Amino acid sequence: MIPRRNTVTAASLLLLMIGFFRGNSLSCHPAEYEIKDECCPKCQPGTHVKKDCTEFMSTSCQTCSNGTFMSQITGLKYCLPCTNCDTGSGVKVKRSCTKTLDAICEPLEGFYCIDTKEDSCVAAEKHSECKPGQYIITKGTASKDTLCSDCSHGTFSDGTLTSCRPQTKCDAENHLIKPGTAAADAECVGNGSLTAAMIMEETGWGPTVELTTDEKPTL
């Protein structure tokens, strides 16, 4: 005959095992969420759970408040905050936030994105400007910065050109008045237009004019 004490112990162990497997065997449908060992229906996009379901009542849902969204069915008791497209971060609104979709941001004009999150640009920087003596290899886009390169010897660019231009070569009939640099073209002037005014402007020299007695001003 089996002692009563052993029978009770075996029964208790059996109940514990049944409870353990029952608790771990709870598997809710993808459209449900688990709460207190129960499976409750999830709320639709654009809403969140206001009150969990009970034995007699289904899940109570509430519409997302302004500035929040929920893009999928959920068992959460809150909606997610909308992304703020802050111009201080170099971005602007591409798509406004709705109850069911988050906002999407894009770079401001003349900016390129340096940080993304899913389909949205989080931060952007202003396109680089090529310096005088450089030319633009590729113009900046919303995703890439402007690329610059130095002009080769004998060419020039003010930094806004897409290719360097050859410097003008002065000859015997066109006198050099300013040598060319990587940032500016050479300046020449022809014999026929080489006036005294130009010479004085370039050299700082000018004739001295003396006034006659009749031309002197009266004090």
Beta strands, then each sheet from edge to edge (+ up, - down):
strand 1: 32-35
strand 2: 38-41
strand 3: 47-51
strand 4: 60-63
strand 5: 68-69
strand 6: 80-81
strand 7: 91-95
strand 8: 104-107
strand 9: 111-117
strand 10: 120-126
strand 11: 134-138
strand 12: 147-150
strand 13: 155-156
strand 14: 165-166
strand 15: 174-178
strand 16: 187-190
sheet 1: 1+ 2-
sheet 2: 3+ 4-
sheet 3: 5+ 6-
sheet 4: 7+ 8-
sheet 5: 9+ 10-
sheet 6: 11+ 12-
sheet 7: 13+ 14-
sheet 8: 15+ 16-
end
